[in-house]
Amino acid sequence: MSDASDMNGAVANSPPDARWTAVIGRATRSAGPPLLFGLRLWAAVSLALYLAFWLELDNAYWAGTSAALVSQPHLGASMRKGWFRMIGTVVGAVVIVLMTAAFPQDRTAFLLSLALWGAACAFAATLLRNFAAYAAALAGYTAAIIASDELGATGGTNGQAFMLAVTRVSEIWLGIACAGIVLAGTDFGAAPRRLAASQPEPRRQHQPAHQQRSRRSGAAGGHGLPERRPGPS
């Protein structure tokens, strides 16, 4: 606290030019990480959209949206969120395909099973934590999104559930993969440096070499003297 007050007092008592230079330098240092993350996010979304349009996917915006949703300032959080988003998406897609196969001509039973599945996913999301809860909720509304595309304007299954599910999973996974490639490729190892800085090193590593040798010899023979061995009798 005293160091911060001394620094603020020094800046306040300095000339106007030096004061503005200090303020600009502080603002630049604080704005650096957010700007870097913004560039990484832009690159991930742009790559996902480019590949989705190149592959001629039906809804290319889902790839860009997924890349934006899983991007986090920290690489580990991004990878973990992307992994759980992949799991939730594929589970929801598999479930809606099975529902369509079970109730191909029964709209009431199809909608009832979809409602029960959504309720089960919401209940699981309340029990789980963090990204696992996110995956449970995603499994529920992924099934609902595919079902809405399948029912269409007529409100009946059109038999395209499998292709809709494959397209949806492909778009989501493409966005997650693009985000992982960009974020991992532009990670400069800030997390290992912060982890190393937060953990104090052992005191023995900071001692000079001759002190370490004297401590070892003292532990062996006592008082820093080498241990005497009895000579031949």
C-alpha positions, 0 to 999 in steps of 0.5 A: 500500500505504501509503495503504491502511494509513493508511486502515485505521489511521485507521479503527481509531483513530477512535471506534466510531460513525465506525468502524461508519459507515466499515465500513457505507459500504464494504460498501454500496459493494462490494455495489452492483454485485452487487445491481444485476446481480441486479436486471437478471438478475431483470428479464430472466428475468421478462420472458422467462418472461412473454412465453413464457407469453403466447405459449403456448410449449411449454417456457417455462422454456427462455426464462427459462433462456436469459435467465439463462445469457447475462446477464453483469455486462458488457453486451459479454460478454452480447451476445457470449454471446447471439449465439453461443448463437443461432448454436449453437442454430440450427445444432443445430436445422437438423442434427437436422431434416436427420438426421430427413429423411435417416433417417426409418425407420432408428433405428440410422442416426439414432442413429449420425449423432447420435453422430457429430455430437455427437463432431464438435461436442465436437472443435470445442469443444476447438479453438475458444476462449471463446464460439465453443467454447460455440456448438460445444458448444451445437450438439451438445447442442441436436441431442441435446435435440431428438432426445430429444423426437422419439424419445420413449418408443418410441425412433422418430422421430415426424416432429415434428422440424421443429416441435420445432426451431422451438419450441426455437429460438424459446424460446432466441432469445426469452430472449436477446432479453429479456436483451439488451433489459433489459441494454442498457436498464439499462446506465449507461455504466460500460464507457466510463467505465472505459475512459476512466479507464484511458487516460491523456490527452495531457499537452498537453490538461492545459496551459493555453491560453497555454502551448500557444500559446507552444509552437506559436509556438516551433515556428514561429519559435523561442524563442517569437517569431513568425516574421519574414517579409522585407518588400518590397524 
